[in-house]
């Protein structure tokens, strides 16, 4: 037997304690190695490449952030993590592609709150946004910004509301498309304030901004990265942000809640989803690695520069949250009688 002490000799006691300490360290090390084997085996079993499907066009803020996160994730997994844009039908095309993929980790969906909207604009999108996906990891949250052309002669939401009461539906606003997050953001704002602005849909933020910048359309709600350069240049005025707290990129712009309109708060969430019925062990592995990738300096610096904030939930909590969002937006789409144009 190792380290048996028969009493009486202090040196023997010290030798005994040292022997048992070494034996305990050896046992713990063995346990740690054995515990690491399953995770190592799963990591080795992950496919290469892993495709991250982004259901919107390249160049959008969602796409840009997807590429930064995918790069960090690929370095951690030692796998090629390739971002692939599959666009069409307001995000339905790319989302349906993932819903029909195998739940083996080879295909992931990187999307935002539009996931809880797009399917409700279609008579039959071919998937259920909750039932047909496995939540993997929430990644970040961000707001949007209400901007006005200087020719509108308003410098605050209060002044905009006063003008809206006079002009009514003759005052137009642009959006990146029917049912898009900017569209929904403005409709929520209209409900909260009693405004009746008329909607002019475009095919994206950049197309809407192309008409807002010269003043052909005086208003829009936009993602931070799309409108930030114009606000900083003074060619657009930022009146309010839709996030619960002020945005790092617009520190002097108040939130809707600060202005007395908490119901106009629209927080845009983003995360990774896999096809339904993915192995819980694989979900846990990807969840852990995504969180670690998001925590890297490169990702955090990109988020800070574009007004995003890390959003961390367990897969179960993220799934419950998305289910609630799905119900909320389904009701809003029905109330507004929206359908894709």
N, C-alpha and C positions, 0 to 999 in steps of 0.2 A: 504494500500500500504506500502511496505517496504522502509524505508529510505527516506521519503519525507521531504524536508527541506523548511520551509516557510520563511526563512530569518531572520536576526537579531541576531541569537544566534550562536556564534562560536562553542560551544560544540555540539549543535544540528547538525551543519554542519559536524563536525568530525564523529559523530555517523552515519550520513547519508552516508558519503563516506565509512566508514567501513562496513556498511550493504551492500552497493552495491558491494564492493570488495568481500565480502564473497559470495554474490549471484553469481558474475561472476565466482569465483573459482568453485562453485558448478556446474554451467552450463558447464564449460569447462571440469570438471571431468566427468560429465554425457556423454558429447560428446565423450571423450576418451574411456569410457567404451563401448559405443555403437559402436564406430569404431573398437574396438578390437574384438567384437563378431564374425563378419564374419571370420576373420583370425583364431580365436580360434576354431570356428566350423569346419573349413577346416582342421586345424591341428588334431582335434579329429577324423575327417573323414578319415585321412590318414590310409592306411592299415598297419597291423602289422603281419608279417614282411614286410620290403621293400627289394626286391632283387636287388643287383647291379651286373649286368652281365659284367664280364671282358672277352673279347674274345681271350685272350692269356693264356698261362700256368701259374700256380702258381709259384712264385719265381722270376718272371720277375720284372723289376723296375715299370712297369705299375701296376702290381698286388700289389706290396708292397705299393705303394702310394695309391692305391684304398682302401686298408685296413685301412690305417691311416686316410684317409678322411672319410670313412664310419663309423669308430668308433666315430669320432668327431660329425658327422651328427646325428648318432643314439642318442648320449647324448643330443643333442639340441632338437630333435624331440620326445625324450622319446619313441623311437620305436627301434625294432631290425632291424638293417640295415646289411644285410648279403651279403657278397661278394661271388659270384658263378662264377667259371671259366667254360666257355663253349668254348672249343677250336675246331679248325678244319678249313681247307680250308683257311688258312691265315687270320682268324678272321671272316670269312663269317658266320660260323655256329652260333656263339653267337650273332652276329649282326642281323641275320635273326630272331632269337628267339625273340629278343626285338621288331623288326618291326612287328611281328605278335601278340604281347601281347596287352592287353587292356590298353588304356591310362588313367589309374586310379591312377597312382603313385605307384603301387605295383612292377613295373619292370622298372629299369633304366639301361641304357648302359653307362659304363665308358670306354672310348676309346680315342685314340690319332689320329694323322695325318694319320695313316694307314686306318682310316675310309674313307678317300678320295681316297684311292689307291686300296684296296682289291677288291671292287666290279668290277673294271675295268679289273681285271685279269681273271674274270670269263665270260663265254659266257652268262649265265643267273644266277646271284647270288640270284634272288628272291626278291630283294628290290632295291630301289633307295636311295643312301646315303643322299640325300637332301630331296626329296619329302616324304619319308616314316618315317621321324623322326621329333620330336619337340626338338629344342635346348633348354636346360635348363640352363646350366651354364658352362662357360669356367673355368678351374681350375688352370692349370699351363702350363708353357712352359719350354723347355729344349733343349739343343743342343746334338750333338754327337761328338765323338772324333776320329780322324784319328790316328791309332797306327801302329807301325812297330816293327818287331822283331829286336833286336840288331845286329843279324848276317847280316842284310841287309846293315849295315854300312851307314845309313843315319840319320842325326840328325835334318833335317829341310825339309819343303816342297820343297824348292828350290833344295836341293840335291836329293830328291825323283824324281822330274821332270827331272832332268838331267839324273838320272839312268833310268827312264822310257823311255826316248828317245833312249837309247841304247838297252834296253831289250824288249821294246814293250810288246806284248801279252805273252811273256814268263814269265812275272812278274805277278803272280796271286794275287788275293785278295779274302778273304772270307767274307761271309755275313750271316745273320740269315735267309736267304731265298729269293727266287725270289720275287721281288716286296715289300720286307720289307723296312722299313725306312733306315736301314744301306745300303742296296743295292741301294736304290734311292739316298742316300747321296753320295755314291761313283760314281754313274753314273753322277750325277750333277757335281761332282769334275772333272771327266774325261772330260766332255764337256767344263768346264771352263778352263782347262789346256791343252787340246789336247792330253791327255794320252790315251793309248789303253790297259790298264790292263785287264787280263782275269778274269772272274767271276767264283767263286766256291761256290755255294749255300749250306747252311746247314739248319738244322731244328730249329735253335735258336742261340742266342748269345753265350751261354755256349758251344754248340757243335763247333761253329766256333773257339772260343777261345782255345778249346782243341787242335786244330791243329795249331793255330797261336803261342801259347806259346812255343811249342818245335821247332818252325821254319819251320814246314812242309808247312805252308802257311805264307808268310812274312808280309801281310798287311790286315787290315780291318778297317772299320768304325764301332764303337760300341757305345752303350749307356754308359753314365758316370758310373753308379753303377757297371756294368759288368766288365769294364776294369780298374777302379780306383785302386783296390788293386795291380794289376800287374804293373801299371805305378808307383805307390808309391814304390813298391819293386824293381823297375829297370829292371824287366823282359820284359817290353815293353816300347817303347819310344812314348810319345805323341807328335805328330807333329803339330796338329792344331785342333781347335774346330769349329763346323759348326754353332754355335749360333751367333747372331748379336753382342753380347758382350762377354767378357771373362767369363768363368765359375768359380763359387766360389770354386769348387773342383780342378780346374786346373788354378790357378791364373797366372801362368807363361807361359801358353801355348797360343800362339796368335790365333786370329780368322782368318778364311779364308779371310774375308774382309781386315783385317790388312795386310795380305800378298799380297794383290792386286787381290784377286779373290772373289769379292762380289757376283758373280753369283753362287758361291759354298756354299753360306749360306743356311742352312736348319734348320729352327727353328721348333721343334716338339711341337705341341700344344696338350692339353688334356682337355676333358670336359665330362659333363653328357648330355645324350640325353634320351628322352622318346619316346614312340611310337607316330606316327602322331596324330593330332587332340586332344591333351591334352588340358584341360580347361585352358585359359589364367590365371585365378585366381590361379589355382593349380601350374602352371608354375612359377608365380610370388612368391608364397610361397616357393617353393622348391629352386628357384634361390636365394632368400634372405637367406634361411637357409644354403644352400651350401656355400655361400660367408662367412657367419658368422663362419661356421665350419672350412673353410680354413684359416681364420684369427686367429684361436686359436694357442697358443704357441706350442702345440704338433705337429701340422701340419707344422707350419712354421719352426720348428727345423728340422723336417724330410726333408723338401724341401731343406733347407740350406745344410744339410749333404750329399744330393745326387745331388746337382747342379741344382735343379729346382727353378723356380721363379713363384710366383702367377701371374695369368693372369685373369683379371676381365673385362668382357664385359656384356652388357645387353643381354638377350636372342635374341633380334632382331639383334643386332650387331654381336653376335656370329654366328647366322644363316647365315647372309650375308657373313661373313668371311669364313665359312665352304663351302658355295656355290662357292666362288672364288677358294678356295683350291681344291675343287672337279674338277673344270674345268682345273686348272693348272696340276694336277696329271693325269687327263684323257689324256691330250695331251702328257705328258711325257711317260706314259705307251704305248700309240699308237706309238709315235716316236721310242721307243725302241723295239716295237713289242714284248712286254712281255706277257706271259701267265703263269698261275700257273703251277709249275712242281710237 
